[in-house]
Structures are given as structure tokens and as C-alpha cells.
Amino acid sequence: MEKFRLLRSSAVPLPIENIDTDQIIPSRFLKNTSKVGFGKNLFRDWRFNPDFVLNNPLYVGKILISARNLGCGSSREHAIWAILDYGFRVVISSFFADIFKENALNNGLLPIEISEIFLKNIFETVIQYPKSIINVDLENQNVFFENQTEKFNINFYKKTCFLHGSDDIEYLANLKKEIDFFEKKNKLILRN
């Protein structure tokens, strides 16, 4: 997992509610267990429409902005892999499906929930001005956009993993000395 502290990027607006994981990555592309190569099939069935936002060269960036309830439907890590493999590092919405949000956090995609009002403002501005920049400050848990700031919540442990660039296994491996010390200390206590 890459370290994440600050991100300054333009964004891709997707003002559609209730996008399920099968729309993000259709099930016919789920044969691989490697995390690479899924980006080319992100929103595959929607990309046949020439007006779909990913077909518009005006909209680029490392931030995907979605309407409410992104990632509903079946639990599918492949959806996260596709979003990451396409090049996004952050998804912003007013609400994420719980399993989607956990899968995102576990795989290095930062899901940020903001208010409906702030989300609407971002959509309106980015759609009209595609080069608009959004600043994400994970350390202080802030999103800055057009002279507005809004705080977002994130689990402290997951925030720590993002800041250090480590997944759950790497995080525990980095604590090996402390774990060994704890075990030795407790063995001595139990023997006495």
C-alpha cells in the first residue's frame, strides 16, 4: 500500500446514486485474483455510451466523486481493485455501502463521506470547471474545495495504516518487536 497524507487533484464527477459493485466491475471480469488489470473494465458496460464521463477527456484526476450509496450490492473486492487500477486514490460521496467502504479501506482506496450540501457544490463546480482542484488532507481529516473545508471521519487504525503505507499484515509485522517483548514479559509473569 502506498503512503497517503495529502492529495491535490482534479476529479471525475459521477452524479449517479446507488451504483452497485456489478456496475463498477461486471461479474464476467472476476476471474483473476491478482489486483492488476481491472481498471480497463471499470464501469465497462457504461463506457459503451460515448457520453459517459470516463470517455470524456476533460475529466481526469485521482479523485472519483459519486452520488449517494456507491458500492451497494454484493461484496466484491474486485470493484475496489478496478477503481484503484484505473488510477483513483480517493472516492468522495455522501454515503458508501458498508462492505464497499471496508474493502476500500483494506485495499488502499480512501473513501471520504461528506455532507450532501458540500457534495452538491463539488459536483456543480467540477462539472462546469473540470480542472477544479480538490485537496484531501488525511492527517487533519479535511477536504478543501473552493474556499470551503469539511472534516471527514475515518477509523484511527485505518488512518494510521494509510499514513504509514501499510496494510493489516504489514502493520502487525512492524509490531513484531513489541509483540515479542510482550510475550516474553507475560511468560515470565506466568512462570512466577
Backbone as a printed PyTorch tensor [residue, N CA C, xyz], in Angstrom:
tensor([[[  0.8430,  -1.1790,   0.0000],
         [  0.0000,   0.0000,   0.0000],
         [  0.8860,   1.2390,   0.0000]],

        [[  0.5180,   2.2390,  -0.7900],
         [  1.2570,   3.5000,  -0.8210],
         [  0.9100,   4.3630,   0.3920]],

        [[  1.9200,   5.1250,   0.8530],
         [  1.6420,   6.0940,   1.9190],
         [  0.6840,   7.1520,   1.3910]],

        [[ -0.1440,   7.6530,   2.2800],
         [ -1.1030,   8.6880,   1.8970],
         [ -1.1660,   9.7290,   2.9960]],

        [[ -0.8950,  10.9790,   2.6480],
         [ -1.0350,  12.0820,   3.5990],
         [ -1.8970,  13.1830,   2.9820]],

        [[ -1.4330,  13.6970,   1.8550],
         [ -2.1170,  14.7840,   1.1640],
         [ -2.3250,  14.4000,  -0.2950]],

        [[ -3.4380,  14.8170,  -0.8490],
         [ -3.6840,  14.6260,  -2.2700],
         [ -4.2960,  15.9040,  -2.8070]],

        [[ -3.7260,  16.3840,  -3.8760],
         [ -4.2300,  17.5710,  -4.5730],
         [ -4.4810,  17.1290,  -6.0010]],

        [[ -5.7450,  17.1190,  -6.4030],
         [ -6.0640,  16.5750,  -7.7210],
         [ -7.3730,  17.1340,  -8.2590]],

        [[ -7.4900,  17.0880,  -9.5680],
         [ -8.7840,  17.3070, -10.1950],
         [ -9.6030,  16.0380,  -9.9650]],

        [[-10.8590,  16.0470, -10.4140],
         [-11.7490,  14.9260, -10.0860],
         [-12.6300,  14.5450, -11.2680]],

        [[-13.1550,  13.3310, -11.1770],
         [-14.0890,  12.8210, -12.1780],
         [-15.4650,  12.7440, -11.5170]],

        [[-16.4580,  13.5050, -12.0200],
         [-17.7820,  13.5130, -11.3970],
         [-18.6850,  12.4100, -11.9550]],

        [[-19.2850,  11.6540, -11.0580],
         [-20.2140,  10.5820, -11.4330],
         [-21.4870,  10.7600, -10.6030]],

        [[-22.3670,  11.6800, -11.0100],
         [-23.5430,  12.0190, -10.1960],
         [-24.6910,  11.0160, -10.3430]],

        [[-24.3920,   9.7590, -10.0520],
         [-25.3820,   8.6890, -10.1400],
         [-25.4950,   8.0270,  -8.7720]],

        [[-26.7120,   7.8640,  -8.2700],
         [-26.9220,   7.2090,  -6.9710],
         [-27.0010,   5.7010,  -7.1290]],

        [[-26.7440,   5.0040,  -6.0220],
         [-26.9360,   3.5540,  -5.9110],
         [-26.1720,   2.7510,  -6.9640]],

        [[-24.9150,   3.0930,  -7.1560],
         [-24.0760,   2.3400,  -8.0950],
         [-23.6340,   1.0630,  -7.3950]],

        [[-24.0310,  -0.0800,  -7.9500],
         [-23.6590,  -1.3370,  -7.2960],
         [-22.3390,  -1.8680,  -7.8420]],

        [[-21.8010,  -2.8550,  -7.1420],
         [-20.4750,  -3.3700,  -7.4950],
         [-20.4580,  -4.0480,  -8.8580]],

        [[-21.5980,  -4.5700,  -9.3200],
         [-21.6370,  -5.1880, -10.6430],
         [-21.5650,  -4.1240, -11.7430]],

        [[-22.0120,  -2.9120, -11.4500],
         [-21.8730,  -1.8210, -12.4130],
         [-20.4340,  -1.3060, -12.4170]],

        [[-19.7970,  -1.3460, -11.2540],
         [-18.4060,  -0.8940, -11.1570],
         [-17.5000,  -1.8430, -11.9420]],

        [[-17.6500,  -3.1490, -11.7080],
         [-16.8870,  -4.1600, -12.4420],
         [-17.8100,  -5.3580, -12.6740]],

        [[-18.2850,  -5.5420, -13.8960],
         [-19.2070,  -6.6450, -14.1790],
         [-18.6210,  -8.0110, -13.8070]],

        [[-19.4850,  -8.9060, -13.3730],
         [-19.0480, -10.2070, -12.8520],
         [-18.2630, -11.0320, -13.8680]],

        [[-18.4590, -10.8070, -15.1430],
         [-17.7380, -11.6030, -16.1410],
         [-16.2300, -11.3150, -16.1330]],

        [[-15.8040, -10.2700, -15.4250],
         [-14.3870,  -9.9290, -15.3540],
         [-13.7470, -10.3230, -14.0200]],

        [[-14.3890, -11.1860, -13.2600],
         [-13.8980, -11.5130, -11.9170],
         [-13.0850, -12.7970, -11.8510]],

        [[-12.5200, -13.2170, -12.9280],
         [-11.8110, -14.4960, -12.9550],
         [-10.4150, -14.4240, -12.3360]],

        [[ -9.8190, -13.2580, -12.3100],
         [ -8.4650, -13.1110, -11.7810],
         [ -8.4630, -12.8410, -10.2830]],

        [[ -7.4080, -13.2790,  -9.6250],
         [ -7.2440, -12.9710,  -8.2040],
         [ -6.1170, -11.9680,  -7.9830]],

        [[ -5.4360, -11.6020,  -9.0520],
         [ -4.4250, -10.5610,  -8.9920],
         [ -5.1530,  -9.2150,  -9.0220]],

        [[ -4.5840,  -8.2110,  -8.3780],
         [ -5.2480,  -6.9060,  -8.2870],
         [ -5.0280,  -6.0170,  -9.5080]],

        [[ -4.2860,  -6.4810, -10.4870],
         [ -3.9600,  -5.6390, -11.6380],
         [ -4.7930,  -6.0180, -12.8600]],

        [[ -4.9860,  -5.0270, -13.7200],
         [ -5.6790,  -5.2570, -14.9770],
         [ -7.1730,  -5.0160, -14.9480]],

        [[ -7.7240,  -4.6680, -13.7980],
         [ -9.1710,  -4.4700, -13.6980],
         [ -9.6060,  -3.0700, -14.1400]],

        [[ -8.6900,  -2.1040, -14.1050],
         [ -9.0350,  -0.7230, -14.4410],
         [ -9.6090,  -0.5570, -15.8320]],

        [[ -9.1330,  -1.3620, -16.7820],
         [ -9.6310,  -1.2290, -18.1510],
         [-11.1010,  -1.6250, -18.2690]],

        [[-11.6190,  -2.3440, -17.2590],
         [-13.0270,  -2.7590, -17.2770],
         [-13.8870,  -2.0310, -16.2450]],

        [[-13.3400,  -0.9750, -15.6460],
         [-14.1030,  -0.1610, -14.6990],
         [-15.3070,   0.4490, -15.4200]],

        [[-16.4970,   0.2400, -14.8870],
         [-17.7490,   0.7250, -15.4910],
         [-17.8500,   0.3010, -16.9670]],

        [[-17.4110,  -0.9120, -17.2350],
         [-17.2860,  -1.4090, -18.6120],
         [-18.5620,  -1.2330, -19.4320]],

        [[-19.6980,  -1.6350, -18.8950],
         [-20.9300,  -1.5780, -19.6820],
         [-21.4000,  -0.1480, -19.9220]],

        [[-21.0740,   0.7560, -19.0190],
         [-21.4550,   2.1590, -19.1810],
         [-20.5480,   2.8720, -20.1840]],

        [[-19.3430,   2.3480, -20.3780],
         [-18.3840,   3.0170, -21.2540],
         [-18.7230,   2.8720, -22.7350]],

        [[-19.7180,   2.0280, -23.0570],
         [-20.1730,   1.9390, -24.4460],
         [-20.9440,   3.2000, -24.8450]],

        [[-21.4270,   3.9370, -23.8390],
         [-22.1100,   5.2040, -24.0830],
         [-21.0370,   6.2800, -24.2780]],

        [[-20.9410,   6.8840, -25.4540],
         [-19.8790,   7.8760, -25.6950],
         [-19.9490,   9.0810, -24.7600]],

        [[-21.1100,   9.3380, -24.1670],
         [-21.2520,  10.4790, -23.2530],
         [-20.8700,  10.1510, -21.8070]],

        [[-20.5200,   8.8920, -21.5300],
         [-20.1520,   8.5160, -20.1600],
         [-18.9010,   9.2780, -19.7480]],

        [[-18.8510,   9.6920, -18.4950],
         [-17.8100,  10.5930, -18.0050],
         [-16.3890,  10.0490, -18.2000]],

        [[-16.1620,   8.7450, -18.0910],
         [-14.8050,   8.2220, -18.2840],
         [-14.3660,   8.2970, -19.7480]],

        [[-15.2990,   8.5360, -20.6370],
         [-14.9600,   8.7160, -22.0540],
         [-14.6940,  10.1740, -22.3970]],

        [[-14.8630,  11.0640, -21.4420],
         [-14.6960,  12.4930, -21.6710],
         [-13.2960,  12.9180, -21.2130]],

        [[-12.4130,  13.2930, -22.1360],
         [-11.0390,  13.6440, -21.7610],
         [-10.9250,  14.9010, -20.8900]],

        [[-12.0010,  15.6580, -20.7530],
         [-11.9660,  16.8310, -19.8740],
         [-11.8550,  16.4350, -18.4020]],

        [[-12.4060,  15.2660, -18.0610],
         [-12.4540,  14.8460, -16.6610],
         [-11.3800,  13.8040, -16.3770]],

        [[-10.3740,  14.2160, -15.6270],
         [ -9.2880,  13.3300, -15.2150],
         [ -8.9350,  13.6480, -13.7730]],

        [[ -8.1850,  12.7690, -13.1580],
         [ -7.7270,  13.0210, -11.7960],
         [ -7.7000,  11.7540, -10.9820]],

        [[ -7.2510,  11.8970,  -9.7540],
         [ -7.1270,  10.7620,  -8.8470],
         [ -8.2880,  10.6630,  -7.8680]],

        [[ -9.3000,  11.5080,  -8.0660],
         [-10.4630,  11.5160,  -7.1790],
         [-11.7160,  11.2250,  -7.9970]],

        [[-12.4940,  10.2420,  -7.5520],
         [-13.7860,   9.9310,  -8.1420],
         [-14.8570,  10.4560,  -7.2000]],

        [[-15.7510,  11.2800,  -7.7230],
         [-16.8480,  11.8200,  -6.9180],
         [-18.1160,  11.0990,  -7.3440]],

        [[-18.8130,  10.5340,  -6.3890],
         [-20.0170,   9.7700,  -6.7030],
         [-21.1890,  10.2560,  -5.8680]],

        [[-22.3810,  10.0920,  -6.4170],
         [-23.5850,  10.3800,  -5.6370],
         [-23.7570,   9.2940,  -4.5720]],

        [[-24.7570,   9.4500,  -3.7670],
         [-25.0370,   8.6140,  -2.5960],
         [-25.0920,   7.1190,  -2.9110]],

        [[-24.5440,   6.3230,  -1.9860],
         [-24.6400,   4.8630,  -1.9630],
         [-23.7860,   4.1710,  -3.0220]],

        [[-22.5630,   4.6220,  -3.1590],
         [-21.6130,   3.9590,  -4.0490],
         [-21.2150,   2.6110,  -3.4460]],

        [[-21.1990,   1.5820,  -4.2900],
         [-20.7150,   0.2690,  -3.8610],
         [-21.7430,  -0.6180,  -3.2100]],

        [[-23.0160,  -0.3470,  -3.4430],
         [-24.0470,  -1.2240,  -2.8740],
         [-24.0400,  -2.5550,  -3.6380]],

        [[-24.8150,  -3.5000,  -3.2000],
         [-24.8650,  -4.8000,  -3.8620],
         [-23.9310,  -5.7870,  -3.2080]],

        [[-23.4200,  -6.6990,  -4.0010],
         [-22.6030,  -7.7840,  -3.4490],
         [-21.2400,  -7.2850,  -2.9910]],

        [[-20.6680,  -8.0200,  -2.0470],
         [-19.3310,  -7.7090,  -1.5730],
         [-18.3520,  -8.1380,  -2.6590]],

        [[-17.5960,  -7.2030,  -3.1560],
         [-16.7240,  -7.5080,  -4.2850],
         [-15.4670,  -6.6520,  -4.1970]],

        [[-14.3800,  -7.2430,  -3.7080],
         [-13.1200,  -6.5120,  -3.6420],
         [-12.6490,  -6.0840,  -5.0250]],

        [[-13.0350,  -6.8380,  -6.0300],
         [-12.6360,  -6.5150,  -7.3940],
         [-13.0900,  -5.1020,  -7.7860]],

        [[-14.1900,  -4.6320,  -7.2280],
         [-14.6660,  -3.2720,  -7.5220],
         [-13.6390,  -2.2500,  -7.0500]],

        [[-13.0830,  -2.4750,  -5.8780],
         [-12.0490,  -1.5850,  -5.3470],
         [-10.7970,  -1.6810,  -6.2110]],

        [[-10.4140,  -2.9080,  -6.5490],
         [ -9.2260,  -3.1040,  -7.3820],
         [ -9.3680,  -2.3780,  -8.7120]],

        [[-10.5630,  -2.4080,  -9.3080],
         [-10.7900,  -1.7440, -10.5950],
         [-10.6510,  -0.2250, -10.4520]],

        [[-11.2120,   0.3230,  -9.3920],
         [-11.1270,   1.7760,  -9.1600],
         [ -9.6720,   2.1920,  -8.9640]],

        [[ -8.9450,   1.4320,  -8.1490],
         [ -7.5240,   1.7320,  -7.9120],
         [ -6.6960,   1.5510,  -9.1830]],

        [[ -6.9240,   0.4600,  -9.8900],
         [ -6.1440,   0.1640, -11.0870],
         [ -6.3900,   1.2130, -12.1770]],

        [[ -7.5470,   1.8180, -12.1730],
         [ -7.8390,   2.8870, -13.1360],
         [ -7.0280,   4.1410, -12.8150]],

        [[ -6.6450,   4.2970, -11.5440],
         [ -5.8240,   5.4380, -11.1480],
         [ -6.3880,   6.3120, -10.0480]],

        [[ -7.5790,   5.9630,  -9.5510],
         [ -8.1550,   6.7420,  -8.4610],
         [ -7.5090,   6.3500,  -7.1410]],

        [[ -7.3060,   7.3340,  -6.2510],
         [ -6.8000,   7.0840,  -4.8960],
         [ -7.8590,   7.3940,  -3.8400]],

        [[ -8.8450,   8.2320,  -4.2240],
         [ -9.8760,   8.6950,  -3.2970],
         [-11.2320,   8.5990,  -3.9870]],

        [[-12.2420,   8.1840,  -3.2310],
         [-13.6300,   8.2870,  -3.6900],
         [-14.3650,   9.1520,  -2.6710]],

        [[-15.1350,  10.0970,  -3.1790],
         [-15.8810,  11.0110,  -2.3140],
         [-17.3590,  10.8360,  -2.6070]],

        [[-18.1560,  10.7050,  -1.5610],
         [-19.6030,  10.5840,  -1.6790],
         [-20.2250,  11.0430,  -0.3630]],

        [[-21.5430,  11.0620,  -0.3220],
         [-22.2160,  11.3860,   0.9370],
         [-22.5400,  10.1150,   1.7180]],

        [[-22.4140,   8.9420,   1.0600],
         [-22.6720,   7.6680,   1.7320],
         [-22.1030,   6.5270,   0.8950]],

        [[-21.4660,   5.5650,   1.5840],
         [-20.9550,   4.3540,   0.9380],
         [-21.6140,   3.1400,   1.5670]],

        [[-21.8110,   2.1110,   0.7800],
         [-22.2440,   0.8340,   1.3370],
         [-21.1500,   0.3590,   2.2890]],

        [[-21.5530,  -0.2150,   3.4390],
         [-20.5960,  -0.5830,   4.4870],
         [-19.4800,  -1.5110,   4.0080]],

        [[-19.8340,  -2.5780,   3.3010],
         [-18.8240,  -3.5420,   2.8670],
         [-17.8800,  -2.8980,   1.8490]],

        [[-18.4300,  -2.0920,   0.9610],
         [-17.6000,  -1.3810,  -0.0070],
         [-16.5900,  -0.4880,   0.7180]],

        [[-17.0670,   0.2270,   1.7270],
         [-16.1960,   1.1320,   2.4700],
         [-15.0710,   0.3670,   3.1600]],

        [[-15.3920,  -0.7550,   3.7940],
         [-14.3660,  -1.5700,   4.4650],
         [-13.3760,  -2.1450,   3.4670]],

        [[-13.8820,  -2.6370,   2.3330],
         [-12.9890,  -3.1560,   1.2970],
         [-12.0610,  -2.0600,   0.7780]],

        [[-12.5860,  -0.8540,   0.6140],
         [-11.7640,   0.2670,   0.1560],
         [-10.6440,   0.5480,   1.1550]],

        [[-11.0000,   0.6550,   2.4300],
         [-10.0020,   0.9290,   3.4600],
         [ -8.9430,  -0.1720,   3.5370]],

        [[ -9.3500,  -1.4140,   3.3350],
         [ -8.4150,  -2.5420,   3.4130],
         [ -7.4940,  -2.6370,   2.2070]],

        [[ -7.8380,  -1.9610,   1.1220],
         [ -7.0560,  -2.0820,  -0.1070],
         [ -6.3550,  -0.7980,  -0.5410]],

        [[ -6.4250,   0.2490,   0.2730],
         [ -5.6850,   1.4680,  -0.0380],
         [ -6.4310,   2.5190,  -0.8390]],

        [[ -7.7560,   2.3780,  -0.9380],
         [ -8.5880,   3.3980,  -1.5710],
         [ -9.2760,   4.1690,  -0.4570]],

        [[ -9.0720,   5.4780,  -0.3960],
         [ -9.6220,   6.2810,   0.7000],
         [-11.0480,   6.7160,   0.3920]],

        [[-12.0430,   6.1560,   1.1230],
         [-13.4320,   6.5890,   0.9450],
         [-13.7460,   7.7370,   1.9000]],

        [[-14.1920,   8.8440,   1.3620],
         [-14.4750,  10.0280,   2.1780],
         [-15.9470,  10.3660,   2.0660]],

        [[-16.6250,  10.3810,   3.2140],
         [-18.0320,  10.7780,   3.2650],
         [-18.1290,  12.2440,   3.6790]],

        [[-18.8610,  13.0090,   2.8640],
         [-19.0770,  14.4260,   3.1550],
         [-20.5760,  14.7000,   3.1210]],

        [[-20.9570,  15.8900,   3.5380],
         [-22.3750,  16.2480,   3.5630],
         [-22.9350,  16.3570,   2.1500]],

        [[-24.2490,  16.1860,   2.0380],
         [-24.9330,  16.3090,   0.7390],
         [-24.7360,  17.7020,   0.1450]],

        [[-24.7450,  18.7200,   0.9820],
         [-24.6040,  20.1020,   0.5060],
         [-23.2140,  20.3220,  -0.0920]],

        [[-22.1880,  19.8630,   0.6140],
         [-20.8190,  20.0110,   0.1300],
         [-20.6230,  19.1980,  -1.1490]],

        [[-21.1800,  17.9900,  -1.1780],
         [-21.0870,  17.1320,  -2.3610],
         [-21.7460,  17.8100,  -3.5680]],

        [[-22.9130,  18.3900,  -3.3580],
         [-23.6310,  19.0780,  -4.4460],
         [-22.8010,  20.2340,  -4.9910]],

        [[-22.1780,  20.9790,  -4.1020],
         [-21.3250,  22.0980,  -4.5110],
         [-20.1390,  21.6000,  -5.3420]],

        [[-19.5250,  20.5170,  -4.9020],
         [-18.3890,  19.9630,  -5.6440],
         [-18.8440,  19.5030,  -7.0340]],

        [[-19.9530,  18.7620,  -7.0930],
         [-20.4620,  18.3050,  -8.3830],
         [-20.6980,  19.4740,  -9.3360]],

        [[-21.4340,  20.4710,  -8.8780],
         [-21.7720,  21.6060,  -9.7420],
         [-20.5280,  22.2970, -10.2690]],

        [[-19.5550,  22.4940,  -9.4080],
         [-18.3420,  23.2050,  -9.8140],
         [-17.4850,  22.3580, -10.7460]],

        [[-17.2600,  21.0920, -10.3870],
         [-16.3990,  20.2340, -11.2020],
         [-17.0120,  19.9760, -12.5790]],

        [[-18.3190,  19.8130, -12.6420],
         [-18.9690,  19.6010, -13.9410],
         [-18.7800,  20.8250, -14.8370]],

        [[-18.8970,  22.0070, -14.2430],
         [-18.7450,  23.2430, -15.0190],
         [-17.2710,  23.5750, -15.2870]],

        [[-16.4110,  23.3000, -14.3030],
         [-14.9830,  23.6260, -14.4170],
         [-14.1670,  22.3630, -14.1310]],

        [[-13.9440,  21.5300, -15.1420],
         [-13.2950,  20.2270, -14.9410],
         [-11.8910,  20.2770, -14.3350]],

        [[-11.1970,  21.3870, -14.4280],
         [ -9.8390,  21.4720, -13.8750],
         [ -9.8290,  21.9120, -12.4130]],

        [[-10.9920,  22.0360, -11.8040],
         [-11.0700,  22.4130, -10.3880],
         [-10.2850,  21.4120,  -9.5480]],

        [[ -9.6270,  21.9290,  -8.5260],
         [ -8.7600,  21.0950,  -7.6890],
         [ -9.3990,  20.8660,  -6.3190]],

        [[ -9.3350,  19.6200,  -5.8790],
         [ -9.7750,  19.2280,  -4.5350],
         [ -8.5250,  18.8490,  -3.7530]],

        [[ -8.4450,  19.3200,  -2.5210],
         [ -7.3350,  18.9670,  -1.6380],
         [ -7.8560,  18.0720,  -0.5230]],

        [[ -7.2020,  16.9280,  -0.3580],
         [ -7.5480,  15.9890,   0.7060],
         [ -6.3650,  15.9250,   1.6670]],

        [[ -6.6230,  16.2380,   2.9200],
         [ -5.6080,  16.1930,   3.9710],
         [ -6.0200,  15.1010,   4.9560]],

        [[ -5.4160,  13.9320,   4.8090],
         [ -5.7830,  12.8030,   5.6640],
         [ -5.3750,  13.0300,   7.1090]],

        [[ -4.1930,  13.5750,   7.3100],
         [ -3.6990,  13.7570,   8.6730],
         [ -4.6750,  14.5830,   9.5160]],

        [[ -5.2170,  15.6500,   8.9500],
         [ -6.1640,  16.5080,   9.6660],
         [ -7.6220,  16.1890,   9.3320]],

        [[ -7.8110,  15.2070,   8.4450],
         [ -9.1370,  14.7230,   8.0610],
         [-10.0130,  15.8410,   7.5020]],

        [[ -9.4530,  16.5670,   6.5140],
         [-10.1580,  17.6760,   5.8880],
         [-10.1960,  17.5190,   4.3780]],

        [[-11.3010,  17.9800,   3.7850],
         [-11.3990,  18.1520,   2.3400],
         [-11.5360,  19.6530,   2.1040]],

        [[-10.6580,  20.2110,   1.2640],
         [-10.6960,  21.6360,   0.9140],
         [-11.1320,  21.7570,  -0.5320]],

        [[-12.1090,  22.6230,  -0.7750],
         [-12.5520,  22.8590,  -2.1400],
         [-13.1870,  24.2330,  -2.2400]],

        [[-12.6580,  25.0570,  -3.1570],
         [-13.2410,  26.3650,  -3.4370],
         [-13.5300,  27.1720,  -2.1640]],

        [[-12.5390,  27.3720,  -1.3490],
         [-12.6520,  28.1520,  -0.1140],
         [-13.5930,  27.5420,   0.9200]],

        [[-13.9080,  26.2580,   0.7780],
         [-14.7150,  25.5440,   1.7720],
         [-13.8950,  24.3840,   2.3140]],

        [[-14.1420,  24.0830,   3.5670],
         [-13.4710,  22.9600,   4.2080],
         [-14.5090,  22.1340,   4.9330]],

        [[-14.3700,  20.8260,   4.8330],
         [-15.2410,  19.9480,   5.6070],
         [-14.4070,  18.8050,   6.1600]],

        [[-14.6520,  18.4930,   7.4270],
         [-13.9700,  17.3690,   8.0760],
         [-14.6450,  16.0680,   7.6740]],

        [[-13.8720,  14.9890,   7.6830],
         [-14.4300,  13.6660,   7.4500],
         [-13.9180,  12.7200,   8.5310]],

        [[-14.6620,  11.6550,   8.7580],
         [-14.2960,  10.6720,   9.7710],
         [-13.5950,   9.4870,   9.1300]],

        [[-12.6720,   8.9110,   9.8920],
         [-12.0010,   7.6820,   9.4820],
         [-11.5470,   6.9660,  10.7460]],

        [[-11.6430,   5.6680,  10.7310],
         [-11.1730,   4.8450,  11.8390],
         [ -9.6920,   5.1520,  12.0880]],

        [[ -9.3240,   5.3490,  13.3670],
         [ -7.9520,   5.7410,  13.7130],
         [ -6.9330,   4.7190,  13.2190]],

        [[ -7.2360,   3.4340,  13.3910],
         [ -6.3070,   2.3890,  12.9540],
         [ -6.1030,   2.4380,  11.4400]],

        [[ -7.1990,   2.5680,  10.6720],
         [ -7.0910,   2.6150,   9.2130],
         [ -6.3540,   3.8800,   8.7680]],

        [[ -6.5920,   4.9750,   9.4650],
         [ -5.8680,   6.2110,   9.1640],
         [ -4.3720,   5.9860,   9.3490]],

        [[ -3.9950,   5.3290,  10.4250],
         [ -2.5870,   5.0230,  10.6930],
         [ -2.0000,   4.1670,   9.5810]],

        [[ -2.7510,   3.1640,   9.1350],
         [ -2.2800,   2.3100,   8.0320],
         [ -2.0350,   3.1370,   6.7740]],

        [[ -2.9500,   4.0260,   6.4160],
         [ -2.7900,   4.8740,   5.2350],
         [ -1.5670,   5.7770,   5.3870]],

        [[ -1.4220,   6.4130,   6.5440],
         [ -0.3110,   7.3390,   6.7600],
         [  1.0440,   6.6400,   6.6610]],

        [[  1.1060,   5.3810,   7.1060],
         [  2.3600,   4.6250,   7.0620],
         [  2.5090,   3.7860,   5.7970]],

        [[  1.4510,   3.7000,   5.0090],
         [  1.5180,   2.9070,   3.7890],
         [  1.5910,   1.4210,   4.0440]],

        [[  0.8330,   0.9490,   5.0400],
         [  0.8730,  -0.4750,   5.3660],
         [ -0.5370,  -1.0510,   5.4720]],

        [[ -0.6820,  -2.2720,   4.9650],
         [ -1.9520,  -2.9680,   5.1450],
         [ -1.9400,  -3.6550,   6.5080]],

        [[ -2.9830,  -4.4040,   6.8250],
         [ -3.1000,  -5.0230,   8.1520],
         [ -1.9140,  -5.9250,   8.4780]],

        [[ -1.4850,  -6.7440,   7.5310],
         [ -0.3710,  -7.6780,   7.7530],
         [  0.9270,  -6.9170,   7.9750]],

        [[  1.1960,  -5.9330,   7.1280],
         [  2.4180,  -5.1440,   7.2700],
         [  2.4230,  -4.3860,   8.5940]],

        [[  1.2700,  -3.8880,   8.9940],
         [  1.1720,  -3.1580,  10.2600],
         [  1.5600,  -4.0670,  11.4280]],

        [[  1.0020,  -5.2810,  11.4360],
         [  1.3360,  -6.2360,  12.5030],
         [  2.7970,  -6.6660,  12.4420]],

        [[  3.3260,  -6.8720,  11.2420],
         [  4.7310,  -7.2650,  11.0890],
         [  5.6530,  -6.1870,  11.6570]],

        [[  5.2650,  -4.9240,  11.5040],
         [  6.0670,  -3.8220,  12.0470],
         [  6.0420,  -3.7760,  13.5750]],

        [[  5.0890,  -4.4730,  14.1840],
         [  4.9890,  -4.5080,  15.6480],
         [  5.6520,  -5.7520,  16.2420]],

        [[  6.4000,  -6.4880,  15.4350],
         [  6.9730,  -7.7630,  15.8830],
         [  7.8030,  -7.6120,  17.1520]],

        [[  8.6470,  -6.6050,  17.2440],
         [  9.4790,  -6.4170,  18.4460],
         [  8.6130,  -6.2310,  19.6880]],

        [[  7.5760,  -5.3930,  19.5720],
         [  6.6860,  -5.1510,  20.7030],
         [  5.9150,  -6.4150,  21.0880]],

        [[  5.5030,  -7.1850,  20.0900],
         [  4.7770,  -8.4320,  20.3530],
         [  5.6920,  -9.4400,  21.0430]],

        [[  6.9270,  -9.5820,  20.5460],
         [  7.8960, -10.4990,  21.1660],
         [  8.1710, -10.0980,  22.6130]],

        [[  8.3530,  -8.7960,  22.8520],
         [  8.6030,  -8.3110,  24.2070],
         [  7.4180,  -8.6250,  25.1220]],

        [[  6.2130,  -8.3880,  24.6360],
         [  5.0020,  -8.6710,  25.4040],
         [  4.9180, -10.1510,  25.7640]],

        [[  5.1970, -11.0180,  24.7830],
         [  5.1390, -12.4610,  25.0380],
         [  6.1770, -12.8820,  26.0750]],

        [[  7.4100, -12.3950,  25.9490],
         [  8.4590, -12.7420,  26.9210],
         [  8.0800, -12.2650,  28.3250]],

        [[  7.5930, -11.0500,  28.4020],
         [  7.2060, -10.4660,  29.6860],
         [  6.0990, -11.2920,  30.3320]],

        [[  5.0980, -11.6730,  29.5610],
         [  3.9780, -12.4380,  30.1100],
         [  4.3440, -13.8790,  30.4290]],

        [[  5.3060, -14.4640,  29.7450],
         [  5.7760, -15.8100,  30.0870],
         [  6.4560, -15.7890,  31.4430]],

        [[  7.2510, -14.7280,  31.7000],
         [  7.9190, -14.6070,  32.9890],
         [  6.8940, -14.4490,  34.1150]],

        [[  5.8710, -13.6870,  33.8780],
         [  4.8310, -13.4700,  34.8950],
         [  4.1050, -14.7850,  35.1790]],

        [[  3.8000, -15.5380,  34.1390],
         [  3.0770, -16.8160,  34.3010],
         [  3.9090, -17.8640,  35.0220]],

        [[  5.2230, -17.8560,  34.8200],
         [  6.1060, -18.8230,  35.4800],
         [  6.2280, -18.5500,  36.9770]],

        [[  6.1370, -17.2920,  37.3370],
         [  6.2740, -16.9480,  38.7530],
         [  4.9590, -17.1340,  39.4010]]])
